[in-house]
Amino acid sequence: MLMKQYIHRLPADYDMGRIVERATKLGPDWDDTPGLGFKAFIAQRRGENGALNNAYSSLYLWLDDEAAVDFITGERFRKVIDGFGRPAIETWLPLDIHIGSSGIARSVYREDILLDADTDFSALRRREGERNTAAVKQPGSFAAITAIDLASWRLSRFLLSAEAARQPERGAAYDVLHFAKPGMPALVAAA
């Protein structure tokens, strides 16, 4: 499995209705994508839920690395480049995934933590598993995922919720514009 996210920072006066329209138009094309666990079309609006800027982003959980490569080398990613330029793509290995009982995701929360050089990764994985287990027991939880960026030794926590986005205590909040989840049966089985 592999997680990816790229973020397009947008001008303060950008018409975010255009982003909603784009996600609404392109989103259903992802609903049956082989090898994809989920793709969240997400956005932040300047001044809402702690966002400093407008942003449009895509968050992926790939079940199959070949499918992820096919995306990057194919026509779908060409649309991203044509529309917004070539983005920096953050990439993580999932460390722990727990799926909740909510059938939908309306918001995504992300928190990043730099890892110390003396981090005990076995203990970290166990703690994150316990944390995610507790998170998905909360009403409205769709999924709790912890992933690690091995280039920067950064831990990223993602919480997908059926509730509308609100300002988080830490990290960033995103509104989900479209949520494609073709690989949910496989994710539930793996989690």
N, C-alpha and C positions, 0 to 999 in steps of 0.2 A: 504494500500500500504506500501511497505517496500523497501528501497534501501540497497544494499550491495556492498562492494568492498573488494577484497583482492589483495595484491601486492606481487609478487615474485621478490625480488632483485636478480639480476644475476651478475656473474663475469664480469669484464671489458672486457675480451677477449671472452665472450660467443658469439657463432655463432647465431646471431639474425635471420638468415634464418631458423633455426630450429623452432623458435617461429612462424614465418610467416607460415611455413608449418603446424604446429600444429593447428593454428587458421583456416587455410584454410580447413584442414581435419575435425576438430570437429565442426566448425561454423554452417554448414548447418543442423546439428542435432538439433539445437536450433530454427530453423526458424518457427516451428509449435508447440512450447512448450506451453501447456495450463497453464494459470495463470501467464505468463511472459509478462510484458509490453515490455521490451527490455533487451538484453544482448549485451554489447560491449566488444569484445576481443580487448584489447588495449595494447600498448607497448611504452616504451621510449628507445631511443638509446643514450648511453653516448656521451656527447658533442653536441647533436642536440637539438635545441629548449630549451636550458637551463638545460637539464637533466644532472645530475652529475653521474648517473649510468645507466646501462641497467636494464630494468624492464619489466615484463610481468604481466598483470593484467586483471581482469574481473570486469566489472561494471554492476550491475543488477538493474532493477526496477521491482519488483514483484507486480502484481495486487492482488494476492491471497496469504495469509500467509501460507496456507496449501501446496500450490505448492512450496513455498520456503523451507518448512520443508521437503517435498518429495525430493527435490534436495539434501539438506544436508545429508539426511539419505540414499540416493540412490547410484546407480552405477556411475552416472555422477560425483559426488563429490569424489568418490573413485578414479577416474582417476586423479583428481587434486592432491589428497594425494599421490598416487603412483608416479606421475610425479615430484612433487615439495615438498612434505612434507605437513603437516597440517598447513595451514596459519592462521594468525590472521585475522578475518573478521570484518571489520568496518561495522556498521549498523546504518541506519538513518531512521527517519520518514519523508516523504516528507512534506514540509511546503507549497510549491507552485510549480506548474508545468504549464508551458506554452509551447505549441507546435508551431513551426514556419512553414513556407511554404516549406522549403527544404525537399525533399523526401529522402535524404541520410545523413549519418554522416561519415565524414572522420577524424574528430579530436574531442577530448574531452579536455576541460579545467576544472581544479578544483582549487578552492580557499577556504581555511579554515579560519574561524574567531572565536576566543574564545569570548563567550558571558559574559558580566559583570553580576554580581549578581543582579543588579537592572534593567536588561533588561525588557522593556515593550514588551511582546510577541505579543500582539495584534497589536501594532504599527509596530513591526518588520515584522510581517506577511504581513501587508498592504504595507510597503515599499518594501519588497522583491517581492510582486506581481506586483507593479508598475515597479520595476527594470526589472523583467523577461518579462513583457509585452513589454517594450522598447527593450530588447535584441532580442526577436524573430521577431521584425519588421526589424531588420538589414538583408541585403541580405545574403543568405547562412546559416541562422540559422535554425537548426533542432529542438532544444529544449533548454529551460532554466529551470533549476530545482534548488530549494533551499530545503535543507534537514537539519534536526537537529539531532545531536547525543546527546541523553539525558544522557548518562553516563559521557561524558566529557563536556557537555554544549558548544558544538562547532557547529557552523553553517557552512555548506559546500555548495558552489555554484558550479553547473555544467553547462557548456555550451557545447552543442553538435553542431558542425558546419560541413557544407558541404565543407568548405575550408580545404586545407592542414594545418597541425599543424605548428605553428610558436611560437617563444619564447614569453610567456606572461609577462606582467608587474608584475603580482603577481601570485603566485600559480604554478601549474604544467600543462604541455601540454602532451597529448598522441596522438599517431597515432592510428586510428581505423583499425584493421586488418580484422575484420568481424563484421557485425552489424545485429543481429537477432532482429526483431521487430514484433513478432506475436500479441502482444496486442495493436498495434497502434490504431485500431478503438476505443477501449475502452478508451485509453489515450486521444485521441482527444475529445471524448465525455465528459470525466471527466474534461479536461482542459477548 
